[in-house]
Amino acid sequence: MLGTMTGFAQARHHQSGPDATLRMSVGGFALGIGGSSGSGTLTYKGRNYPFRVSGMAVGRVGFTSSSAVGDVFNLRHLQDFNGNYSVGGAGTRGVTLGAGRTGTIMSNQAGVIIRVYSTQQGVAVNATGGSITMRLQ
């Protein structure tokens, strides 16, 4: 929880703006424990890089499809984008009914922080956080 709050503060107060931006689409289904997968594009230093997304959530029930955009901070080297991103429980609890807009802060082992905003379609209840893996193709 503290790591998520620290990441939020770092992303919110980053002086020079994001190092990169991203767009992605993810879909998933869960009954207690569930998974999701999708793809996206990272725009870094004027170039587009495709990536794959996969993840797992515990304490989630429902089905959703999401499209998201985000700002990427602390991305010093392109390969630092690859990794497992922790999603704090407090940032993901809630209920989505129909179409809803949510925001989440994620960070990986290399210190990369992503502030992502998504629009979800479907019905889901989130009780805890989870993690996702993003890998450049």
Number of C-alpha atoms within 10 A of each C-alpha: 12 8 13 20 14 12 21 20 12 14 23 13 10 13 8 7 12 18 17 22 19 21 19 20 19 20 19 19 20 20 15 14 13 18 18 18 18 18 19 22 19 23 17 17 10 8 9 14 14 15 19 18 19 18 18 17 23 18 16 24 19 17 19 21 19 20 18 18 20 20 20 24 24 19 18 13 11 13 11 15 28 18 17 19 23 19 22 21 18 14 18 18 15 15 15 20 13 12 13 14 13 15 14 18 25 24 27 20 13 17 16 22 25 27 21 19 18 20 18 23 18 17 17 20 19 20 18 17 19 21 19 20 17 20 17 17 10
